[in-house]
């Protein structure tokens, strides 16, 4: 027997393909004639509650774990499931189980939120106390946060220069190709755990058929998108009634899919459409794949920002001067927004899609978030929290980055004076009103421009609708928001 037995600690990386920690653990364990590999996932309800993880996301994680258990079994790797109520108990159970199963090494893929970094540092410390090698790997991002810097040696805070630096690094290393599936390992004699069907306190009303679990499902969706929808992506991506986006974000959040796999699929589609393409296929060629790869890189950018500026993990604004803003407190507005009863159809359609599906189209996320922060003038942190509590793809870096962009408090944020006119946005991106009618059934019989603004209807027709009047005057709200930011 050669190699050293290893434990792989899975977290937000629920896949066997292109998984750096799993790959390195298997390589060091020595394959079929080696020491064997054991896998672990820790169910930690206290950690999930503290992070506002949505029940719909937990249910997707459980479905993904059931698939992962089978995929690992094909590699002779048993998946253990441990339960710890308190986040601070997680490092101990990881090292205790590694010790119990005679593992000399622990491998995990790094996470970059403040609490997660502290948890991982505690795990490394406990492992070293027992003479164990504990290693974190770069996997959630293509490039380790901190490796890309400005000319002054700082973390990037604007997306476009970050993207240029990323592309330059990509070219210099000849691309960052996904890893395959590691080789099967030696039998360990360790019995795999059962994955629970549900976790108390994390039961969702969202139809589970909307989000099947596992990396085969994720890859099938990626391949279908790359084959059918990626070329016209740039023209279709902003229209919520048109299924022109990939809907892969839940699988990226669960780690059933990696950034590298997405970029590789997009490059392949780009080259297939442009067989004579020369130069960098992530910058040149068809607009659809190039645009979609840029969108994938926004996730990478926000992770780098989170790592470089940990305050964004702590309910702090990136632009600290904006913390002087005194946001309104209106339980009535907050409740209306959460329920999709604001009286603004495009906003209500988005909020109801969130409740029904655990997901919302990205254009509508921007519209609903800006309406919340600029028209309602409510604290962006309340909206960010509600999204995390309901999104199947809830991912702190992206969710926080998007909310702070809309609130004009973040890095690369929307200028405070550029405030969406929700009605114009609705007319532009849902011209026929199909998206609104799908999620706001009380407006299904409304025809013409009134679908975007029911106040245009004659009084009698308006009174027959079971639909609320807006709680704020848009023009006055816009003026109020601009004045608040102008005074900083």
Secondary structure, 3 states (H helix, E strand, C coil): CCCCCEEEEECCCCCCECCHHHHHHHHHHCHHHCCCEEEEEEECHHHHHHCCCCHHHHHHHHHHHHHHHHHHHCCCCEEEEEECCCHHHHHHHHHHHHHHCCCCEEEEECCCCHHHHHHHHHHHHHHHHCCCEEEEECCCCCCCCCCCCCCCCCCCCCHHHHHHHHHHHHHHCCCCCCCCECCCCCCCCCCCCCCCCCCCCCCCCCCHHHCCCCHHHHHHHHHHHHHHCCCCHHHHCCCCCCCCCCCCHHHHHHCCCCHHHHHHHHHHHHHHHCCCCCCCCCCCCCHHHHHHHHHHHHHHHHHHHHHHCHHHHCCCCCCHHHHHCCCECCHHHHHHHHHCCCCCHHHHHHHHHHHHHCCCCHHHHHHHHHHHHHHCCECHHHHHHHHHHHCCCCCHHHHHHHHHHHHCCCCCCCCCCCCCCHHHHHHHHCCCCHHHHHHCHHHCCCCHHHHCCHHHCCHHHHHHCCCCCCCCCHHHHHHHHHHHHHCC
